[in-house]
Amino acid sequence: MVYVLASVAIWVYASNRVGDPKGTFVLKQLPVAFAAAAAEKLGLFPLMEQLPGLVVWAMLFLPTVAVIYCIGWAVGWFFDDLKNRG
């Protein structure tokens, strides 16, 4: 949940910046950087070029949130299991 809130905060902050289009672009790319790297490795960029930017951003953002959530859940489960054993 922290990742989602941080990503939304970055998006809102970047959207409200005036006069720095390069900085705005970089800030908006932070939440989807890892998914974009995976999409590049899978050869999905030609498909993404045909879609609107917001659709591509959502396609990259949502799986990234899901993966990070699952990692957090697994880590939490691991430590809960360790705590219950001891």
C-alpha positions in Angstrom: 0.0 0.0 0.0 2.9 2.3 0.7 4.1 1.8 -2.9 0.7 2.8 -4.3 0.5 5.9 -2.2 4.1 6.9 -3.0 3.5 6.3 -6.7 0.3 8.4 -6.6 2.0 11.1 -4.7 4.8 11.2 -7.3 2.3 11.3 -10.1 0.4 14.2 -8.5 3.5 16.1 -7.7 4.9 15.7 -11.2 1.6 16.7 -12.8 1.5 19.9 -10.8 5.0 21.0 -11.7 5.2 23.9 -14.1 8.2 24.9 -16.3 10.2 21.7 -16.1 8.9 19.2 -18.6 12.0 17.0 -18.4 11.8 16.7 -14.6 8.1 16.0 -14.9 8.7 13.2 -17.4 11.3 11.6 -15.2 9.1 11.7 -12.1 6.2 10.2 -13.9 8.4 7.3 -15.0 9.7 6.3 -11.6 6.7 4.1 -10.6 6.9 2.1 -13.8 10.6 1.8 -14.3 11.0 -1.9 -13.5 7.9 -2.9 -15.5 9.2 -0.9 -18.5 12.5 -2.8 -18.3 10.6 -6.1 -18.3 8.4 -4.9 -21.2 11.5 -4.0 -23.2 13.0 -7.5 -22.6 9.8 -9.1 -23.7 9.6 -7.0 -26.9 6.3 -5.3 -26.0 7.4 -1.8 -27.0 6.1 -2.0 -30.6 2.6 -2.9 -29.2 2.8 -0.1 -26.6 3.7 2.5 -29.3 0.2 2.1 -30.7 -1.6 2.7 -27.4 -2.2 6.0 -25.6 0.4 6.9 -22.9 -2.0 6.7 -20.0 -3.1 3.2 -21.0 0.6 2.1 -21.3 1.3 3.6 -17.9 -1.6 1.8 -16.3 -0.5 -1.5 -18.0 2.9 -1.1 -16.5 1.9 0.4 -13.1 -0.7 -2.2 -12.1 1.4 -5.3 -12.6 4.3 -3.6 -10.7 1.9 -2.9 -7.8 0.8 -6.5 -7.8 4.3 -7.8 -7.8 5.5 -5.5 -5.0 2.4 -6.4 -3.0 3.0 -10.1 -3.4 6.6 -9.7 -2.4 5.5 -7.8 0.7 2.9 -10.4 1.5 5.5 -13.2 1.1 8.0 -11.4 3.4 5.3 -10.8 6.0 4.2 -14.4 5.8 7.8 -15.6 6.3 8.3 -13.5 9.4 4.9 -14.4 10.8 5.8 -18.1 10.3 9.2 -17.5 12.1 7.4 -15.8 14.9 4.9 -18.6 15.3 7.6 -21.2 15.4 9.5 -19.5 18.2 
